[in-house]
Every structure is written in C-alpha cells, then in structure tokens.
C-alpha cells in the first residue's frame, strides 16, 4: 500500500492545478491517467512515480541512479514493478536501467557480503528486465520514467521518502506528454540498454521557441547548454544545486555577476553528509566575494540544512538534491529553465549519463520558480 506523502508546494501565486495535483496524490481521488491533466510539475512527492509505474501502457522504461535504500530494493517500487511485469500487454516491455557500481560510502556501510550489482540482482526477482548502465559513461545518473502516454524527467531518485525525521529533500519531476519527446527518451534508453551510441539532435538555447521544451543529454550536450543558458541571462540566474565544483561553470557565473546579473544559489551546506565537508566551498566563496564587490548584483548563496525559523516549513530542515537553473525568472517573455540530473562538478558534466529538460514553457517554469522563491526567503541570513 502506498504511503501518503505530502507534496510541498509554493504559496502565493500557486495555481489551482498544483493544489489539485496534491489532492489527487494524497487521496487517490481521480480515475486512472486523469492525473496527467492536473499539472506538469511534481514537487518532492514520490506517489506520482509509483502511479506512473502502475498505469504504464505500451512499454515502461525507467532510468535511475539508484532505486534502493541501504542497498536493498525499495519495497514499494519492487511491488509496483512486479505487478506491471505480470500484465500481458507489458510482457518483456518493462526495462529498468540502474547504476551498477556502489559508491565508496556504500561499500563502507558494512553490510557483509553486499557487493556491486546486488541491487540489480534483487530487482530481477520482480520479473522485469534489469540492465546496468552503459560502460561508455562513468555513471548512469539520469532519473527517467517513460511509457506510451507520458514520461517523468527530473532530479528525483525515488529511493526513499522525501520527508524523513523532519528533513525535506527538495526535488522535482516534470510530466511530459509530447509524443516526440517520449519517443526520444525511448530511443536513447534502448541504445543505452544495448550499450550502443545514441545520436541525439543537437540544438542551441536560442533555437527554443516560446512554450517549447527539449531534452538535453549528458555528457553530449550539458556543458554547452549550461554555458548558453548562463550567457543568455539578462537580469537573473536562480539555481538549485547539490554541488558546485566545476571551474568553467563557476567562472561563467562570475562573469554574469560582473555584468550586474543577480545570481542566487540554494545549496545544502553538506550535500554529501557532514563527514565529507563542503566540497563546493571554494566556488561558493568566489561567487559571494564577486557579489559583494559588484554593487549592481545582489546575488547570494544561501545554504540549507539548519532548522527553518519561519514560513510553511517552520521547524523542518531542507536538503537540496534538485539540479535546476532558471534564467530571467521574472520575465515571462524571456525566461528559460534547465531541470534535470546533472550536478555542477566536472565528472558529472563530462562523463556521466544525465538528462534534463530545457524549456520556455511557463507551466513548467513558474511552479518551480515559485518554490525557489519560497525556499530562498526561508533562508534569509539576518
């Protein structure tokens, strides 16, 4: 039975569709597939992912970095996959691509004979096809669910609850219903399954028309697209990030600040745990110093992780796992957004399989932007 998990949604300019979306997932009030019509954005909520598995039609492809907690299969996901794998219309059409290698942290947990690949083997008992990530990449890090009528693309691992012990993990997924984008996801995932090279159509940020959404694939396209996004900014750049260690991205942000562009970044102080310290501190100091020198820019970095003192999240802590960049968010005619799986450190940008969306669709951008503004205001340094 699915656990009830509340989505955390922005106040103020929140749309009726977002309120309805939370009601649907919390109460199961709408018939099959109607949830797709409620909103294009999922904020810190795993119920849509589970529902997306159970209501898949035609095929079900999932790409994920992890689908396990403490190296063991997530029981809700395993049950959902087992259910769809027994359906005659999906026989041999449920494929999950997972990262096969354990991190150093996972290897040190001390779970006896648990080894690299065990999570993959455990999921095979569900009766689905499990594939490890392509050896062409250092890691398989995307977060995708694709079926015939919809796809979810986002920042979310879905391997644990979004709120645990008073800590909320900020993540997003976007619901795609545009069939060419779904087909592109399917084609690339199939190539990755067979460890063959994908040919994705290249584009520049300037190619996007108002309301348009495209997929950006890493490592093929991400670095160039991030550069184009930053250079396209005229007033503001707002970022959710787990890590900021890449020198080129840092320098591009510094150049934006020098032009008077407001750069605002929300990050967790210890994104990989307090034992690992803040590996992004050097880049953060550069940006903070540049902002203080340039009086035209009021950009800042605000670190999360402490208990929130005011607002709807009062008494809770916020952990940033999302990877989002919003360009000129207050200008509906010019605003752009990247939302996907890429962290801003060099190996992730140059060697990992990531995917995100780049969009000029306000139905995607505004809910995420509103949530950023709320999270930003709850972390004012006084």
N, C-alpha and C positions, 0 to 999 in steps of 0.2 A: 504494500500500500504506500502510495506516495506521501511523503511528509509535506506538511503545509509550510511553505517558505515564503515569507513576505518579500515582495519586491520593494526596493527603496526608490521612491520617485521624487522628483523635484516639486517644490511648492511654487506658488505664484502663477506663472504662465503655463502650468501643466495643462495638457489637453484632456478633453473628455475621453479620448481614445485610450490614453495611458491609464486613467482611472479604471476604465472598463477592462483593460488588459489585466491589471492586478486582480480585479474581482473575479475574472474568469479563472485565472490560475489558482487563486486561493480557494475558490468554491466549486470549480468544475461546472459552471453554470451554462456553458454554451455547447451546442452539439459539435460533433466531430468536424474538424477543419475550419469551423467558423472563426476560431481564434486567430487565423491568419489575417482576417479583415479588421482586427481591432487596433493593431499598432504595428509599426515597423521596427520598434526598439524594445529590447528586453534588458532590464537593469537589475543586476545582482539577483538573479532568480533562476533556479535550475528546473522548475516544473515544466517550462516550455520545451526544454531539451528532451526530457523524458516523454512528454506528449508527442514531440516530433518523431521520436523513435517508434512509438506505438501506433501512430497514424500514418506511417510511411506507405506510399503506394509506388508500384513500378520497380523501385530499387531503393536501397538505403546504403549510402556510403558515408562513413564517418572518418575524419582525420583528426587525431588528437595527440598531444604530447604525453598526457597521462589520463588514464581512466581508472585509476586505483588510488586507494588510501592506505598508507603504510605497506605498500607493495602487494596488497590483496585487492581483488576485484571489488568495485563499488557494487553492493548487492542490488540496489535499485536499477542501475544500468544493466547489470547482468540479467536480472529478471526480465526487463523490458526487451533486451536483445534476444533472449531465449524465446519469448512469446512471438516476436515477429519472425524469427527463424523457422518456426513451425508452420507458418502460413504458406499455403501452396503457391500463392501469387508472388511470394518473395523468396522461394526456394533458390538457393545459390546466388541470390542477389543482395545479400547483406554482407558488406565488406567493411572491416574496420582496420585502419592503418594506425599503428601505435609506435611510439619511440621504443626501441628495443633495449637501449642501454640505460643502466642505472647511473644516477649521479653519484659523486663521491659521498655526498651526505647520505644517500640511500644505502650505499654499501657499508656505511659505518653504523647503521641503526642497530645491527646486532641481531638479526632475525634468523640466526642459524644458517641453514643451507640455502636461503633465498639468494638467487643469482640473476644475472642479466637474462631477460627473456621470460622469467617466471610469470610475470603479469600477463604476457601474451598467451602462454600456455593455459593459464587459468581461464581466460576468456573463451578459449576454444571449446570448453565444455558447454558453452551456450549453444553450440551447433552452428556458429557463424564462421565466416572466413576471416581469419586474422592475418594481416600482413605487417611485416616490420617496415620501417621507413627505408627509403632508397639509400644505398651506400654512397650516392653522389653528394649527399648532404651530411654535415656534421651531426645534425639532429633534425628530427621531424617535430616541428613546433607549432604547426597550424592548429586551428580549432574550428572544425567544419562539420556540419551535418547537411547532407544533400539527399533529397528524394525527388520524385517526379514533379510534384506541385510546389515545392518550397525548398529553401535552404537556409541554414543558420550559419552566419560567419561572424566571428567575434574574437574576444580576448579571453574567453572562458574555458577552463579545463574541465569543469563539471565533475571533479573527482571528490569534492567534499562540500559541506554546507557553506553557504555564503555568509551566514552569521553563526559564529561559534564562540562561546564564552565572552560575549559582549564585543567581539571584534567582527566588523563587517568588511568583507572583501569586495572592493568596488570593481565590477566587471560589466561588460556589455556584450550583447549579441544583436546582430541586425537580421531581420527576416527578409529574405529575398524571394520574390515571386516572378521575377523577369526571367522567362524561359532561356534566353541565350546565356545569361549568367549561370543558371543552374547547369546547362549543358557544358559550359566551360569548366565548371568545378568537376563535373563527372568525368570529362575527358582527361583532365590533368591528374585526378586521383587514379584513374585506370592506368595511366602511364607510370605513375609512382609505384603502384602495386606491382607492375611488371618490370620495374627498375629501368625504364626507358626514358629518354629525354623528351620533355614537353616543349612544344613550340607555342608560346603564348603571344598574342598580338600586342606589340608594343604601342605605347601612346604617351603623350606628354600631358601635363596638367592643363595646359591651355587648350587641349582638344576637347575637354569636357564642356558640354552644353548645360544650360540651366536645367536642373531637375535630373541630370544624368548621373548614373552610378557605374563604375567599372571596378574590376578586380585588379589588384596589384600583387604580383607574385615575387616572393623572395626565394633565393637571393638574386634572381634575374633582374628585378625592376626596383626593389625597395629603395636602395640608396639614392638612385637618380630621382625617384619620385619625391622622397623626403626633401632633397635639395630644391626641387622645383616648387614644392609647397612653401617652404620657408621663404624662398625668393619671391613668391607671389604675394606675400603678405604686405598690406599697406598700412594697417593700424594695429593688429594684434595677432599673437600666436598663443594659444592655450593648449597645454599639454598635460595629459596623464601619462606617467611612465614609471616602470618598475626599476629601470636602471638607465643612467646617462653617463656612458663612459667613452663613447666614440668621439674621437678628436675632430673629425670633419663636421659632424652634426653640431658639436659644441661650438666650433668656430663659425658655422653658418648662423647659429643663434646669436652669437656675439656681434656679428655683422648686422643682423637685424636690429639689435638693441642700439647700435651706433647710429642707425638710420632713424631712431626715435620710435621704433615699433615696440609696443608693450608685450613682453614675453612673460607669461605666467605658467609656472610648472608645479603640479602637485605630485609628490612622490612620498613613498614610505621612507622613514629615516633608516630603517634596517630592513630593506626589501627581501633579503635572503636570510633573515634571522640575526639577532643581536651578536651572536658569536662570530659573524662574518664582517661586522662593522658596516660602515657606509662606504661602499666601493665607488660611489659616484661623487664623493665629497669634493674632489679636485675640480671637476667640471662645474659643480654647483657653486663653488666659491668664485670661479671666474665669472659666471653669469651674474651673481649677486653683486660683485665688485663693479662690473660694467654697468649695471642698472643704477648703482648709487652715483657713479661718475656722470652719467648722462641724465640730466635733469628732465629731458623730454620723455624719457622712458620710466614708467613706474612698475616695470615688471619685477617679479619676485619669485622665489621658490619657497613654497610652504610645505613643510614636512609633516606627514601624518604619523599616527601611532600613539599619541597621547589621548587621554580621555577628553571627549568633546564637552565643552562647558555650556553651550547654548544651542538652540535650534532643534529641529526634529530628531537629530541623532544624539541629543544630550545624554551623557552618561555612557556612551559607547566609544569604541575606538575604530578608526578607519584604516584599512590596509589597501594600498593601491596595487592592483595587479593589471589594471587596464593599460592599453597602449593606444593612445588617442592623440591626434593633433588637429586642432580646429583653427582655421585661418580666417581672420576678419569675421568673427562670430556675430558681431553686432550689425553686420551689413548683409541683409538677405540677398542683395544682388551679386555680391562678390564672395560670399562665404564658401569655404571648402572644408572637407574633413577626411582625414585618414582614421580608420578604426580597424585594428587587426591584431596580429600575434607577435609583431616584431618589437623586441626591446632595443634600446639605443646603445648597444655595445657591439663592437666590431665583429666578433664571430657570428653574432646573430644576423647582422646585416649582410655579411659577405659569404656565409657558408651554410646557414640553416634554411630548411624549407619552412617558409612563413607565407601567410596570405592575409590580405586585408582588403577593405573596400576604400576607394576614393570616390567621394560623392559631392554633388551640388544639390542634392535632394533635401529640402528643408525638413521633410518629415523624418529623415534620419538625423539631421544635424541638430535641430532645435531641442529635442528631449535630452540629448547628450550634453549640449551646451548648457541647458538649464541646470542639469545635475552638476556639471562642473562649477557653475557659479555658486550653487548651494554649498558644495563641498569646500570651495575656496573661502567663502565667507565664514564657515565654521572653524577655519584655521587661521584667523587673523592673529598676528603677533602684536600684542599690546605692550 
